[in-house]
Amino acid sequence: MSQKLSYYTNINYKVEVVEDKTEGGFALICPELKGCMTCADTIQEGLKMIEDAKMAWFAACIEDGILIPEPTEAACR
């Protein structure tokens, strides 16, 4: 079933935050969305940036006809 971009952008996916202790900043990763990640200086900045990364990731999958997985568990924000 093909869904629209707005459907996926309204779903909460798990976001993991990993501190880069060597170079500073943080990496934010959506483990259920293979390859969807971003890096930022602060967690707050990263949370905004991961939303943009997810939107671009979803749009690319929809354009290419790639199945987008639903979250496997309830995600917290």
C-alpha positions in Angstrom: 0.0 0.0 0.0 1.4 3.4 -1.0 1.0 6.1 1.6 1.5 9.8 1.2 4.4 11.7 2.8 2.1 13.4 5.3 1.1 9.9 6.7 4.7 9.0 7.5 5.7 12.4 8.9 2.9 12.1 11.5 4.2 8.8 12.9 6.6 8.8 15.8 9.7 6.7 15.1 12.3 5.9 17.7 15.3 8.3 17.7 18.6 7.3 19.3 21.0 10.0 20.4 24.7 9.2 20.5 27.2 11.6 21.9 30.4 12.1 20.0 32.9 12.3 22.9 35.8 12.6 20.5 34.8 15.5 18.3 31.8 16.8 20.2 28.2 17.0 19.2 25.6 14.3 18.7 24.5 11.8 16.1 20.7 11.2 15.9 19.6 7.9 14.3 16.3 6.4 13.4 17.1 2.7 13.7 13.9 1.6 12.0 14.7 3.7 9.0 18.0 2.3 7.6 20.4 5.1 6.8 18.2 7.9 8.3 20.5 10.0 10.5 21.9 13.4 11.2 24.6 15.1 13.3 24.3 18.3 15.3 26.1 20.3 17.9 23.2 20.0 20.4 20.4 17.5 21.1 17.8 20.2 20.5 19.3 21.2 17.1 19.5 17.5 16.3 15.9 16.8 17.1 14.9 19.5 14.6 17.3 18.2 12.0 16.2 14.6 12.3 12.7 15.6 11.3 14.1 17.1 8.1 16.2 13.9 7.6 13.1 11.7 8.0 11.1 13.8 5.6 13.8 13.5 2.9 14.2 9.8 3.6 10.4 9.2 3.3 10.2 11.3 0.1 13.0 9.3 -1.5 11.5 6.0 -0.6 8.1 7.1 -1.9 9.6 8.3 -5.1 11.6 5.1 -5.6 8.7 2.8 -4.6 10.6 1.5 -1.5 8.5 0.1 1.3 8.6 2.3 4.4 8.5 0.3 7.7 6.0 1.1 10.4 7.5 1.5 13.9 7.9 -1.8 15.7 7.2 -0.3 19.1 5.7 2.8 20.6 8.1 5.7 20.1 8.5 8.4 22.8 9.2 12.0 22.0 
